[in-house]
Amino acid sequence: MTHKDILGNTINEGDNAVYPHHNRMKVGSIKKITPKMVMIQSVGRTYTDRKYPHEILVVDDPKISLYILKNSK
């Protein structure tokens, strides 16, 4: 099963992504892909958020990777 993000990029497990959460933007990594939704774990948290694929933006930037390494517990 393949899902596409808001810009049409393919979403894969382990990708880094940004997504909305209430009134904020969070950075996380894709943990699991289900038939309808994507499970994404925010940086520094143990729980996962469920989001529809069109709510996620997959990013492949060294700055995001550095942010994740710096802020992970």
CHARMM internal coordinates of N, CA and C (Angstrom, degrees):
IC EDIT
DIST 1 N 1 CA 1.4449
DIST 1 CA 1 C 1.5230
ANGL 1 N 1 CA 1 C 107.74
DIST 1 C 2 N 1.2975
ANGL 1 CA 1 C 2 N 116.51
DIHE 1 N 1 CA 1 C 2 N 133.72
DIST 2 N 2 CA 1.4663
ANGL 1 C 2 N 2 CA 120.88
DIHE 1 CA 1 C 2 N 2 CA 179.61
DIST 2 CA 2 C 1.5170
ANGL 2 N 2 CA 2 C 109.29
DIHE 1 C 2 N 2 CA 2 C -121.12
DIST 2 C 3 N 1.3046
ANGL 2 CA 2 C 3 N 114.26
DIHE 2 N 2 CA 2 C 3 N 134.97
DIST 3 N 3 CA 1.4542
ANGL 2 C 3 N 3 CA 121.19
DIHE 2 CA 2 C 3 N 3 CA 175.24
DIST 3 CA 3 C 1.5257
ANGL 3 N 3 CA 3 C 108.27
DIHE 2 C 3 N 3 CA 3 C -115.32
DIST 3 C 4 N 1.3103
ANGL 3 CA 3 C 4 N 115.84
DIHE 3 N 3 CA 3 C 4 N 152.67
DIST 4 N 4 CA 1.4654
ANGL 3 C 4 N 4 CA 122.08
DIHE 3 CA 3 C 4 N 4 CA 177.82
DIST 4 CA 4 C 1.5246
ANGL 4 N 4 CA 4 C 108.73
DIHE 3 C 4 N 4 CA 4 C -116.11
DIST 4 C 5 N 1.3475
ANGL 4 CA 4 C 5 N 117.19
DIHE 4 N 4 CA 4 C 5 N 143.49
DIST 5 N 5 CA 1.4643
ANGL 4 C 5 N 5 CA 120.70
DIHE 4 CA 4 C 5 N 5 CA 177.14
DIST 5 CA 5 C 1.5216
ANGL 5 N 5 CA 5 C 110.28
DIHE 4 C 5 N 5 CA 5 C -81.73
DIST 5 C 6 N 1.3061
ANGL 5 CA 5 C 6 N 116.89
DIHE 5 N 5 CA 5 C 6 N -169.34
DIST 6 N 6 CA 1.4647
ANGL 5 C 6 N 6 CA 122.37
DIHE 5 CA 5 C 6 N 6 CA -174.29
DIST 6 CA 6 C 1.5340
ANGL 6 N 6 CA 6 C 112.40
DIHE 5 C 6 N 6 CA 6 C -63.78
DIST 6 C 7 N 1.3379
ANGL 6 CA 6 C 7 N 117.26
DIHE 6 N 6 CA 6 C 7 N -25.97
DIST 7 N 7 CA 1.4575
ANGL 6 C 7 N 7 CA 120.97
DIHE 6 CA 6 C 7 N 7 CA 179.47
DIST 7 CA 7 C 1.5288
ANGL 7 N 7 CA 7 C 113.32
DIHE 6 C 7 N 7 CA 7 C -100.64
DIST 7 C 8 N 1.3270
ANGL 7 CA 7 C 8 N 116.92
DIHE 7 N 7 CA 7 C 8 N 1.58
DIST 8 N 8 CA 1.4490
ANGL 7 C 8 N 8 CA 120.27
DIHE 7 CA 7 C 8 N 8 CA 178.50
DIST 8 CA 8 C 1.5107
ANGL 8 N 8 CA 8 C 115.03
DIHE 7 C 8 N 8 CA 8 C 94.11
DIST 8 C 9 N 1.3364
ANGL 8 CA 8 C 9 N 118.09
DIHE 8 N 8 CA 8 C 9 N 6.32
DIST 9 N 9 CA 1.4592
ANGL 8 C 9 N 9 CA 121.35
DIHE 8 CA 8 C 9 N 9 CA 176.74
DIST 9 CA 9 C 1.5253
ANGL 9 N 9 CA 9 C 109.45
DIHE 8 C 9 N 9 CA 9 C -77.19
DIST 9 C 10 N 1.3187
ANGL 9 CA 9 C 10 N 116.43
DIHE 9 N 9 CA 9 C 10 N 146.82
DIST 10 N 10 CA 1.4576
ANGL 9 C 10 N 10 CA 121.31
DIHE 9 CA 9 C 10 N 10 CA 178.64
DIST 10 CA 10 C 1.5200
ANGL 10 N 10 CA 10 C 109.94
DIHE 9 C 10 N 10 CA 10 C -72.69
DIST 10 C 11 N 1.3462
ANGL 10 CA 10 C 11 N 116.25
DIHE 10 N 10 CA 10 C 11 N 136.03
DIST 11 N 11 CA 1.4617
ANGL 10 C 11 N 11 CA 122.35
DIHE 10 CA 10 C 11 N 11 CA 178.44
DIST 11 CA 11 C 1.5244
ANGL 11 N 11 CA 11 C 107.98
DIHE 10 C 11 N 11 CA 11 C -97.29
DIST 11 C 12 N 1.3428
ANGL 11 CA 11 C 12 N 116.22
DIHE 11 N 11 CA 11 C 12 N 126.56
DIST 12 N 12 CA 1.4611
ANGL 11 C 12 N 12 CA 122.46
DIHE 11 CA 11 C 12 N 12 CA 178.24
DIST 12 CA 12 C 1.5216
ANGL 12 N 12 CA 12 C 109.26
DIHE 11 C 12 N 12 CA 12 C -124.27
DIST 12 C 13 N 1.3198
ANGL 12 CA 12 C 13 N 116.77
DIHE 12 N 12 CA 12 C 13 N 155.16
DIST 13 N 13 CA 1.4644
ANGL 12 C 13 N 13 CA 120.69
DIHE 12 CA 12 C 13 N 13 CA 175.82
DIST 13 CA 13 C 1.5274
ANGL 13 N 13 CA 13 C 109.11
DIHE 12 C 13 N 13 CA 13 C -63.23
DIST 13 C 14 N 1.3282
ANGL 13 CA 13 C 14 N 116.12
DIHE 13 N 13 CA 13 C 14 N 137.37
DIST 14 N 14 CA 1.4578
ANGL 13 C 14 N 14 CA 121.53
DIHE 13 CA 13 C 14 N 14 CA -179.63
DIST 14 CA 14 C 1.5181
ANGL 14 N 14 CA 14 C 114.32
DIHE 13 C 14 N 14 CA 14 C 92.76
DIST 14 C 15 N 1.3327
ANGL 14 CA 14 C 15 N 118.30
DIHE 14 N 14 CA 14 C 15 N -9.19
DIST 15 N 15 CA 1.4664
ANGL 14 C 15 N 15 CA 121.01
DIHE 14 CA 14 C 15 N 15 CA 177.86
DIST 15 CA 15 C 1.5217
ANGL 15 N 15 CA 15 C 110.70
DIHE 14 C 15 N 15 CA 15 C -69.88
DIST 15 C 16 N 1.3204
ANGL 15 CA 15 C 16 N 116.03
DIHE 15 N 15 CA 15 C 16 N 150.10
DIST 16 N 16 CA 1.4583
ANGL 15 C 16 N 16 CA 121.72
DIHE 15 CA 15 C 16 N 16 CA 172.33
DIST 16 CA 16 C 1.5171
ANGL 16 N 16 CA 16 C 108.02
DIHE 15 C 16 N 16 CA 16 C -88.36
DIST 16 C 17 N 1.3339
ANGL 16 CA 16 C 17 N 116.06
DIHE 16 N 16 CA 16 C 17 N 142.27
DIST 17 N 17 CA 1.4570
ANGL 16 C 17 N 17 CA 119.46
DIHE 16 CA 16 C 17 N 17 CA -176.14
DIST 17 CA 17 C 1.5238
ANGL 17 N 17 CA 17 C 110.10
DIHE 16 C 17 N 17 CA 17 C -151.16
DIST 17 C 18 N 1.3246
ANGL 17 CA 17 C 18 N 115.45
DIHE 17 N 17 CA 17 C 18 N 159.33
DIST 18 N 18 CA 1.4650
ANGL 17 C 18 N 18 CA 122.25
DIHE 17 CA 17 C 18 N 18 CA 170.64
DIST 18 CA 18 C 1.5208
ANGL 18 N 18 CA 18 C 107.43
DIHE 17 C 18 N 18 CA 18 C -113.85
DIST 18 C 19 N 1.3485
ANGL 18 CA 18 C 19 N 115.30
DIHE 18 N 18 CA 18 C 19 N 148.54
DIST 19 N 19 CA 1.4567
ANGL 18 C 19 N 19 CA 120.01
DIHE 18 CA 18 C 19 N 19 CA -176.93
DIST 19 CA 19 C 1.5117
ANGL 19 N 19 CA 19 C 109.85
DIHE 18 C 19 N 19 CA 19 C -155.25
DIST 19 C 20 N 1.3364
ANGL 19 CA 19 C 20 N 117.59
DIHE 19 N 19 CA 19 C 20 N 155.45
DIST 20 N 20 CA 1.4644
ANGL 19 C 20 N 20 CA 120.32
DIHE 19 CA 19 C 20 N 20 CA 178.67
DIST 20 CA 20 C 1.5281
ANGL 20 N 20 CA 20 C 110.80
DIHE 19 C 20 N 20 CA 20 C -80.54
DIST 20 C 21 N 1.3253
ANGL 20 CA 20 C 21 N 115.11
DIHE 20 N 20 CA 20 C 21 N 144.47
DIST 21 N 21 CA 1.4623
ANGL 20 C 21 N 21 CA 121.65
DIHE 20 CA 20 C 21 N 21 CA 174.76
DIST 21 CA 21 C 1.5201
ANGL 21 N 21 CA 21 C 106.93
DIHE 20 C 21 N 21 CA 21 C -142.38
DIST 21 C 22 N 1.3178
ANGL 21 CA 21 C 22 N 116.23
DIHE 21 N 21 CA 21 C 22 N 108.43
DIST 22 N 22 CA 1.4611
ANGL 21 C 22 N 22 CA 123.92
DIHE 21 CA 21 C 22 N 22 CA -172.81
DIST 22 CA 22 C 1.5211
ANGL 22 N 22 CA 22 C 108.88
DIHE 21 C 22 N 22 CA 22 C 57.05
DIST 22 C 23 N 1.3098
ANGL 22 CA 22 C 23 N 118.34
DIHE 22 N 22 CA 22 C 23 N -110.46
DIST 23 N 23 CA 1.4590
ANGL 22 C 23 N 23 CA 120.63
DIHE 22 CA 22 C 23 N 23 CA -177.11
DIST 23 CA 23 C 1.5288
ANGL 23 N 23 CA 23 C 111.17
DIHE 22 C 23 N 23 CA 23 C -113.11
DIST 23 C 24 N 1.3276
ANGL 23 CA 23 C 24 N 117.06
DIHE 23 N 23 CA 23 C 24 N 23.31
DIST 24 N 24 CA 1.4539
ANGL 23 C 24 N 24 CA 121.90
DIHE 23 CA 23 C 24 N 24 CA -176.25
DIST 24 CA 24 C 1.5222
ANGL 24 N 24 CA 24 C 110.79
DIHE 23 C 24 N 24 CA 24 C -131.10
DIST 24 C 25 N 1.3052
ANGL 24 CA 24 C 25 N 115.56
DIHE 24 N 24 CA 24 C 25 N 169.93
DIST 25 N 25 CA 1.4562
ANGL 24 C 25 N 25 CA 121.32
DIHE 24 CA 24 C 25 N 25 CA 173.86
DIST 25 CA 25 C 1.5188
ANGL 25 N 25 CA 25 C 107.56
DIHE 24 C 25 N 25 CA 25 C -112.70
DIST 25 C 26 N 1.3355
ANGL 25 CA 25 C 26 N 117.16
DIHE 25 N 25 CA 25 C 26 N 132.74
DIST 26 N 26 CA 1.4540
ANGL 25 C 26 N 26 CA 121.63
DIHE 25 CA 25 C 26 N 26 CA -179.92
DIST 26 CA 26 C 1.5190
ANGL 26 N 26 CA 26 C 110.00
DIHE 25 C 26 N 26 CA 26 C -117.63
DIST 26 C 27 N 1.3281
ANGL 26 CA 26 C 27 N 114.31
DIHE 26 N 26 CA 26 C 27 N 154.71
DIST 27 N 27 CA 1.4558
ANGL 26 C 27 N 27 CA 122.31
DIHE 26 CA 26 C 27 N 27 CA 176.62
DIST 27 CA 27 C 1.5185
ANGL 27 N 27 CA 27 C 107.03
DIHE 26 C 27 N 27 CA 27 C -111.03
DIST 27 C 28 N 1.3112
ANGL 27 CA 27 C 28 N 117.04
DIHE 27 N 27 CA 27 C 28 N 135.50
DIST 28 N 28 CA 1.4552
ANGL 27 C 28 N 28 CA 119.86
DIHE 27 CA 27 C 28 N 28 CA -179.84
DIST 28 CA 28 C 1.5098
ANGL 28 N 28 CA 28 C 111.85
DIHE 27 C 28 N 28 CA 28 C -159.83
DIST 28 C 29 N 1.3232
ANGL 28 CA 28 C 29 N 114.55
DIHE 28 N 28 CA 28 C 29 N -173.66
DIST 29 N 29 CA 1.4551
ANGL 28 C 29 N 29 CA 119.83
DIHE 28 CA 28 C 29 N 29 CA 177.88
DIST 29 CA 29 C 1.5271
ANGL 29 N 29 CA 29 C 109.61
DIHE 28 C 29 N 29 CA 29 C -125.92
DIST 29 C 30 N 1.3142
ANGL 29 CA 29 C 30 N 115.78
DIHE 29 N 29 CA 29 C 30 N 147.81
DIST 30 N 30 CA 1.4558
ANGL 29 C 30 N 30 CA 122.68
DIHE 29 CA 29 C 30 N 30 CA -177.98
DIST 30 CA 30 C 1.5286
ANGL 30 N 30 CA 30 C 108.48
DIHE 29 C 30 N 30 CA 30 C -74.62
DIST 30 C 31 N 1.3253
ANGL 30 CA 30 C 31 N 116.96
DIHE 30 N 30 CA 30 C 31 N 123.37
DIST 31 N 31 CA 1.4587
ANGL 30 C 31 N 31 CA 121.64
DIHE 30 CA 30 C 31 N 31 CA -179.52
DIST 31 CA 31 C 1.5207
ANGL 31 N 31 CA 31 C 112.94
DIHE 30 C 31 N 31 CA 31 C -100.77
DIST 31 C 32 N 1.3286
ANGL 31 CA 31 C 32 N 117.45
DIHE 31 N 31 CA 31 C 32 N -37.63
DIST 32 N 32 CA 1.4602
ANGL 31 C 32 N 32 CA 120.22
DIHE 31 CA 31 C 32 N 32 CA -176.70
DIST 32 CA 32 C 1.5161
ANGL 32 N 32 CA 32 C 108.93
DIHE 31 C 32 N 32 CA 32 C -153.25
DIST 32 C 33 N 1.3253
ANGL 32 CA 32 C 33 N 115.62
DIHE 32 N 32 CA 32 C 33 N 146.54
DIST 33 N 33 CA 1.4584
ANGL 32 C 33 N 33 CA 121.40
DIHE 32 CA 32 C 33 N 33 CA 177.29
DIST 33 CA 33 C 1.5233
ANGL 33 N 33 CA 33 C 107.48
DIHE 32 C 33 N 33 CA 33 C -117.72
DIST 33 C 34 N 1.3223
ANGL 33 CA 33 C 34 N 116.34
DIHE 33 N 33 CA 33 C 34 N 121.89
DIST 34 N 34 CA 1.4533
ANGL 33 C 34 N 34 CA 121.90
DIHE 33 CA 33 C 34 N 34 CA 177.93
DIST 34 CA 34 C 1.5288
ANGL 34 N 34 CA 34 C 108.29
DIHE 33 C 34 N 34 CA 34 C -105.30
DIST 34 C 35 N 1.3344
ANGL 34 CA 34 C 35 N 118.78
DIHE 34 N 34 CA 34 C 35 N 171.74
DIST 35 N 35 CA 1.4660
ANGL 34 C 35 N 35 CA 119.16
DIHE 34 CA 34 C 35 N 35 CA -178.36
DIST 35 CA 35 C 1.5297
ANGL 35 N 35 CA 35 C 114.54
DIHE 34 C 35 N 35 CA 35 C -58.67
DIST 35 C 36 N 1.3358
ANGL 35 CA 35 C 36 N 117.98
DIHE 35 N 35 CA 35 C 36 N -31.48
DIST 36 N 36 CA 1.4569
ANGL 35 C 36 N 36 CA 120.32
DIHE 35 CA 35 C 36 N 36 CA -178.28
DIST 36 CA 36 C 1.5221
ANGL 36 N 36 CA 36 C 113.75
DIHE 35 C 36 N 36 CA 36 C -107.74
DIST 36 C 37 N 1.3278
ANGL 36 CA 36 C 37 N 116.95
DIHE 36 N 36 CA 36 C 37 N -37.53
DIST 37 N 37 CA 1.4552
ANGL 36 C 37 N 37 CA 121.21
DIHE 36 CA 36 C 37 N 37 CA -169.93
DIST 37 CA 37 C 1.5173
ANGL 37 N 37 CA 37 C 111.53
DIHE 36 C 37 N 37 CA 37 C -126.67
DIST 37 C 38 N 1.3348
ANGL 37 CA 37 C 38 N 113.77
DIHE 37 N 37 CA 37 C 38 N 173.01
DIST 38 N 38 CA 1.4576
ANGL 37 C 38 N 38 CA 121.81
DIHE 37 CA 37 C 38 N 38 CA 178.46
DIST 38 CA 38 C 1.5202
ANGL 38 N 38 CA 38 C 107.38
DIHE 37 C 38 N 38 CA 38 C -122.23
DIST 38 C 39 N 1.3327
ANGL 38 CA 38 C 39 N 116.09
DIHE 38 N 38 CA 38 C 39 N 132.05
DIST 39 N 39 CA 1.4614
ANGL 38 C 39 N 39 CA 121.61
DIHE 38 CA 38 C 39 N 39 CA 176.64
DIST 39 CA 39 C 1.5247
ANGL 39 N 39 CA 39 C 107.36
DIHE 38 C 39 N 39 CA 39 C -93.19
DIST 39 C 40 N 1.3256
ANGL 39 CA 39 C 40 N 116.23
DIHE 39 N 39 CA 39 C 40 N 123.22
DIST 40 N 40 CA 1.4598
ANGL 39 C 40 N 40 CA 121.42
DIHE 39 CA 39 C 40 N 40 CA -176.46
DIST 40 CA 40 C 1.5215
ANGL 40 N 40 CA 40 C 109.30
DIHE 39 C 40 N 40 CA 40 C -128.45
DIST 40 C 41 N 1.3213
ANGL 40 CA 40 C 41 N 116.76
DIHE 40 N 40 CA 40 C 41 N 134.93
DIST 41 N 41 CA 1.4610
ANGL 40 C 41 N 41 CA 122.28
DIHE 40 CA 40 C 41 N 41 CA -178.72
DIST 41 CA 41 C 1.5187
ANGL 41 N 41 CA 41 C 109.01
DIHE 40 C 41 N 41 CA 41 C -106.72
DIST 41 C 42 N 1.3191
ANGL 41 CA 41 C 42 N 114.80
DIHE 41 N 41 CA 41 C 42 N 124.04
DIST 42 N 42 CA 1.4569
ANGL 41 C 42 N 42 CA 121.33
DIHE 41 CA 41 C 42 N 42 CA -179.37
DIST 42 CA 42 C 1.5261
ANGL 42 N 42 CA 42 C 110.33
DIHE 41 C 42 N 42 CA 42 C -71.90
DIST 42 C 43 N 1.3130
ANGL 42 CA 42 C 43 N 116.35
DIHE 42 N 42 CA 42 C 43 N 155.15
DIST 43 N 43 CA 1.4582
ANGL 42 C 43 N 43 CA 121.92
DIHE 42 CA 42 C 43 N 43 CA 179.40
DIST 43 CA 43 C 1.5239
ANGL 43 N 43 CA 43 C 109.03
DIHE 42 C 43 N 43 CA 43 C -65.11
DIST 43 C 44 N 1.3212
ANGL 43 CA 43 C 44 N 116.29
DIHE 43 N 43 CA 43 C 44 N 129.18
DIST 44 N 44 CA 1.4557
ANGL 43 C 44 N 44 CA 121.46
DIHE 43 CA 43 C 44 N 44 CA 177.12
DIST 44 CA 44 C 1.5151
ANGL 44 N 44 CA 44 C 114.76
DIHE 43 C 44 N 44 CA 44 C 83.01
DIST 44 C 45 N 1.3171
ANGL 44 CA 44 C 45 N 119.15
DIHE 44 N 44 CA 44 C 45 N 3.22
DIST 45 N 45 CA 1.4658
ANGL 44 C 45 N 45 CA 122.70
DIHE 44 CA 44 C 45 N 45 CA -179.63
DIST 45 CA 45 C 1.5173
ANGL 45 N 45 CA 45 C 109.94
DIHE 44 C 45 N 45 CA 45 C -115.40
DIST 45 C 46 N 1.3428
ANGL 45 CA 45 C 46 N 115.68
DIHE 45 N 45 CA 45 C 46 N 159.36
DIST 46 N 46 CA 1.4584
ANGL 45 C 46 N 46 CA 119.95
DIHE 45 CA 45 C 46 N 46 CA 178.15
DIST 46 CA 46 C 1.5202
ANGL 46 N 46 CA 46 C 112.24
DIHE 45 C 46 N 46 CA 46 C -102.80
DIST 46 C 47 N 1.3217
ANGL 46 CA 46 C 47 N 117.58
DIHE 46 N 46 CA 46 C 47 N -18.67
DIST 47 N 47 CA 1.4568
ANGL 46 C 47 N 47 CA 120.53
DIHE 46 CA 46 C 47 N 47 CA -179.03
DIST 47 CA 47 C 1.5264
ANGL 47 N 47 CA 47 C 110.08
DIHE 46 C 47 N 47 CA 47 C -90.37
DIST 47 C 48 N 1.3366
ANGL 47 CA 47 C 48 N 114.98
DIHE 47 N 47 CA 47 C 48 N 163.78
DIST 48 N 48 CA 1.4566
ANGL 47 C 48 N 48 CA 119.99
DIHE 47 CA 47 C 48 N 48 CA 178.25
DIST 48 CA 48 C 1.5209
ANGL 48 N 48 CA 48 C 109.49
DIHE 47 C 48 N 48 CA 48 C -113.15
DIST 48 C 49 N 1.3066
ANGL 48 CA 48 C 49 N 115.64
DIHE 48 N 48 CA 48 C 49 N 150.88
DIST 49 N 49 CA 1.4662
ANGL 48 C 49 N 49 CA 123.10
DIHE 48 CA 48 C 49 N 49 CA 174.09
DIST 49 CA 49 C 1.5220
ANGL 49 N 49 CA 49 C 107.40
DIHE 48 C 49 N 49 CA 49 C -104.99
DIST 49 C 50 N 1.3275
ANGL 49 CA 49 C 50 N 115.93
DIHE 49 N 49 CA 49 C 50 N 143.16
DIST 50 N 50 CA 1.4632
ANGL 49 C 50 N 50 CA 121.00
DIHE 49 CA 49 C 50 N 50 CA 175.73
DIST 50 CA 50 C 1.5196
ANGL 50 N 50 CA 50 C 108.28
DIHE 49 C 50 N 50 CA 50 C -100.35
DIST 50 C 51 N 1.3004
ANGL 50 CA 50 C 51 N 116.93
DIHE 50 N 50 CA 50 C 51 N 124.90
DIST 51 N 51 CA 1.4601
ANGL 50 C 51 N 51 CA 122.60
DIHE 50 CA 50 C 51 N 51 CA -179.51
DIST 51 CA 51 C 1.5183
ANGL 51 N 51 CA 51 C 109.45
DIHE 50 C 51 N 51 CA 51 C -132.80
DIST 51 C 52 N 1.3172
ANGL 51 CA 51 C 52 N 115.35
DIHE 51 N 51 CA 51 C 52 N 149.94
DIST 52 N 52 CA 1.4534
ANGL 51 C 52 N 52 CA 120.04
DIHE 51 CA 51 C 52 N 52 CA 172.05
DIST 52 CA 52 C 1.5257
ANGL 52 N 52 CA 52 C 108.43
DIHE 51 C 52 N 52 CA 52 C -73.50
DIST 52 C 53 N 1.3168
ANGL 52 CA 52 C 53 N 118.03
DIHE 52 N 52 CA 52 C 53 N 149.97
DIST 53 N 53 CA 1.4698
ANGL 52 C 53 N 53 CA 120.24
DIHE 52 CA 52 C 53 N 53 CA -177.28
DIST 53 CA 53 C 1.5264
ANGL 53 N 53 CA 53 C 114.21
DIHE 52 C 53 N 53 CA 53 C -58.38
DIST 53 C 54 N 1.3353
ANGL 53 CA 53 C 54 N 118.15
DIHE 53 N 53 CA 53 C 54 N -33.02
DIST 54 N 54 CA 1.4622
ANGL 53 C 54 N 54 CA 119.30
DIHE 53 CA 53 C 54 N 54 CA -178.39
DIST 54 CA 54 C 1.5311
ANGL 54 N 54 CA 54 C 112.69
DIHE 53 C 54 N 54 CA 54 C -74.83
DIST 54 C 55 N 1.3369
ANGL 54 CA 54 C 55 N 118.89
DIHE 54 N 54 CA 54 C 55 N -2.87
DIST 55 N 55 CA 1.4653
ANGL 54 C 55 N 55 CA 122.68
DIHE 54 CA 54 C 55 N 55 CA 176.76
DIST 55 CA 55 C 1.5261
ANGL 55 N 55 CA 55 C 112.31
DIHE 54 C 55 N 55 CA 55 C -96.19
DIST 55 C 56 N 1.3117
ANGL 55 CA 55 C 56 N 117.70
DIHE 55 N 55 CA 55 C 56 N -4.04
DIST 56 N 56 CA 1.4623
ANGL 55 C 56 N 56 CA 122.54
DIHE 55 CA 55 C 56 N 56 CA -173.42
DIST 56 CA 56 C 1.5223
ANGL 56 N 56 CA 56 C 110.27
DIHE 55 C 56 N 56 CA 56 C -108.90
DIST 56 C 57 N 1.3367
ANGL 56 CA 56 C 57 N 115.55
DIHE 56 N 56 CA 56 C 57 N 146.81
DIST 57 N 57 CA 1.4608
ANGL 56 C 57 N 57 CA 121.36
DIHE 56 CA 56 C 57 N 57 CA 172.20
DIST 57 CA 57 C 1.5229
ANGL 57 N 57 CA 57 C 107.76
DIHE 56 C 57 N 57 CA 57 C -124.71
DIST 57 C 58 N 1.3184
ANGL 57 CA 57 C 58 N 116.26
DIHE 57 N 57 CA 57 C 58 N 114.42
DIST 58 N 58 CA 1.4624
ANGL 57 C 58 N 58 CA 121.91
DIHE 57 CA 57 C 58 N 58 CA 178.36
DIST 58 CA 58 C 1.5243
ANGL 58 N 58 CA 58 C 108.00
DIHE 57 C 58 N 58 CA 58 C -76.24
DIST 58 C 59 N 1.3387
ANGL 58 CA 58 C 59 N 116.39
DIHE 58 N 58 CA 58 C 59 N 128.72
DIST 59 N 59 CA 1.4671
ANGL 58 C 59 N 59 CA 121.22
DIHE 58 CA 58 C 59 N 59 CA -179.95
DIST 59 CA 59 C 1.5241
ANGL 59 N 59 CA 59 C 109.05
DIHE 58 C 59 N 59 CA 59 C -121.57
DIST 59 C 60 N 1.2939
ANGL 59 CA 59 C 60 N 115.46
DIHE 59 N 59 CA 59 C 60 N 138.60
DIST 60 N 60 CA 1.4616
ANGL 59 C 60 N 60 CA 121.99
DIHE 59 CA 59 C 60 N 60 CA 177.53
DIST 60 CA 60 C 1.5217
ANGL 60 N 60 CA 60 C 106.68
DIHE 59 C 60 N 60 CA 60 C -127.60
DIST 60 C 61 N 1.3266
ANGL 60 CA 60 C 61 N 114.94
DIHE 60 N 60 CA 60 C 61 N 78.32
DIST 61 N 61 CA 1.4573
ANGL 60 C 61 N 61 CA 121.50
DIHE 60 CA 60 C 61 N 61 CA -176.02
DIST 61 CA 61 C 1.5251
ANGL 61 N 61 CA 61 C 108.64
DIHE 60 C 61 N 61 CA 61 C -132.26
DIST 61 C 62 N 1.3179
ANGL 61 CA 61 C 62 N 118.95
DIHE 61 N 61 CA 61 C 62 N 135.72
DIST 62 N 62 CA 1.4669
ANGL 61 C 62 N 62 CA 120.28
DIHE 61 CA 61 C 62 N 62 CA 178.72
DIST 62 CA 62 C 1.5354
ANGL 62 N 62 CA 62 C 113.01
DIHE 61 C 62 N 62 CA 62 C -59.49
DIST 62 C 63 N 1.3270
ANGL 62 CA 62 C 63 N 117.70
DIHE 62 N 62 CA 62 C 63 N -28.65
DIST 63 N 63 CA 1.4677
ANGL 62 C 63 N 63 CA 120.14
DIHE 62 CA 62 C 63 N 63 CA 179.42
DIST 63 CA 63 C 1.5262
ANGL 63 N 63 CA 63 C 110.98
DIHE 62 C 63 N 63 CA 63 C -66.62
DIST 63 C 64 N 1.3275
ANGL 63 CA 63 C 64 N 117.41
DIHE 63 N 63 CA 63 C 64 N -38.03
DIST 64 N 64 CA 1.4647
ANGL 63 C 64 N 64 CA 121.26
DIHE 63 CA 63 C 64 N 64 CA 177.72
DIST 64 CA 64 C 1.5206
ANGL 64 N 64 CA 64 C 109.79
DIHE 63 C 64 N 64 CA 64 C -67.26
DIST 64 C 65 N 1.3241
ANGL 64 CA 64 C 65 N 117.25
DIHE 64 N 64 CA 64 C 65 N -41.35
DIST 65 N 65 CA 1.4647
ANGL 64 C 65 N 65 CA 120.50
DIHE 64 CA 64 C 65 N 65 CA 178.08
DIST 65 CA 65 C 1.5244
ANGL 65 N 65 CA 65 C 110.83
DIHE 64 C 65 N 65 CA 65 C -62.17
DIST 65 C 66 N 1.3159
ANGL 65 CA 65 C 66 N 116.97
DIHE 65 N 65 CA 65 C 66 N -40.62
DIST 66 N 66 CA 1.4649
ANGL 65 C 66 N 66 CA 121.13
DIHE 65 CA 65 C 66 N 66 CA 177.79
DIST 66 CA 66 C 1.5215
ANGL 66 N 66 CA 66 C 110.45
DIHE 65 C 66 N 66 CA 66 C -65.82
DIST 66 C 67 N 1.3280
ANGL 66 CA 66 C 67 N 117.99
DIHE 66 N 66 CA 66 C 67 N -40.54
DIST 67 N 67 CA 1.4660
ANGL 66 C 67 N 67 CA 121.64
DIHE 66 CA 66 C 67 N 67 CA 177.08
DIST 67 CA 67 C 1.5274
ANGL 67 N 67 CA 67 C 110.92
DIHE 66 C 67 N 67 CA 67 C -60.67
DIST 67 C 68 N 1.3230
ANGL 67 CA 67 C 68 N 116.90
DIHE 67 N 67 CA 67 C 68 N -42.84
DIST 68 N 68 CA 1.4628
ANGL 67 C 68 N 68 CA 120.81
DIHE 67 CA 67 C 68 N 68 CA -179.83
DIST 68 CA 68 C 1.5237
ANGL 68 N 68 CA 68 C 110.68
DIHE 67 C 68 N 68 CA 68 C -65.22
DIST 68 C 69 N 1.3250
ANGL 68 CA 68 C 69 N 117.61
DIHE 68 N 68 CA 68 C 69 N -44.23
DIST 69 N 69 CA 1.4644
ANGL 68 C 69 N 69 CA 120.54
DIHE 68 CA 68 C 69 N 69 CA 178.32
DIST 69 CA 69 C 1.5282
ANGL 69 N 69 CA 69 C 111.63
DIHE 68 C 69 N 69 CA 69 C -63.60
DIST 69 C 70 N 1.3215
ANGL 69 CA 69 C 70 N 116.81
DIHE 69 N 69 CA 69 C 70 N -38.98
DIST 70 N 70 CA 1.4637
ANGL 69 C 70 N 70 CA 120.63
DIHE 69 CA 69 C 70 N 70 CA -177.39
DIST 70 CA 70 C 1.5193
ANGL 70 N 70 CA 70 C 112.16
DIHE 69 C 70 N 70 CA 70 C -71.44
DIST 70 C 71 N 1.3206
ANGL 70 CA 70 C 71 N 118.82
DIHE 70 N 70 CA 70 C 71 N -36.03
DIST 71 N 71 CA 1.4609
ANGL 70 C 71 N 71 CA 121.90
DIHE 70 CA 70 C 71 N 71 CA -172.44
DIST 71 CA 71 C 1.5189
ANGL 71 N 71 CA 71 C 114.96
DIHE 70 C 71 N 71 CA 71 C -104.04
DIST 71 C 72 N 1.3107
ANGL 71 CA 71 C 72 N 118.75
DIHE 71 N 71 CA 71 C 72 N 1.03
DIST 72 N 72 CA 1.4691
ANGL 71 C 72 N 72 CA 119.54
DIHE 71 CA 71 C 72 N 72 CA 178.31
DIST 72 CA 72 C 1.5259
ANGL 72 N 72 CA 72 C 109.33
DIHE 71 C 72 N 72 CA 72 C -79.71
DIST 72 C 73 N 1.3303
ANGL 72 CA 72 C 73 N 113.97
DIHE 72 N 72 CA 72 C 73 N 150.50
DIST 73 N 73 CA 1.4671
ANGL 72 C 73 N 73 CA 118.68
DIHE 72 CA 72 C 73 N 73 CA -177.57
DIST 73 CA 73 C 1.5001
ANGL 73 N 73 CA 73 C 110.98
DIHE 72 C 73 N 73 CA 73 C -92.46
END
COOR INIT
IC SEED 1 N 1 CA 1 C
IC BUILD
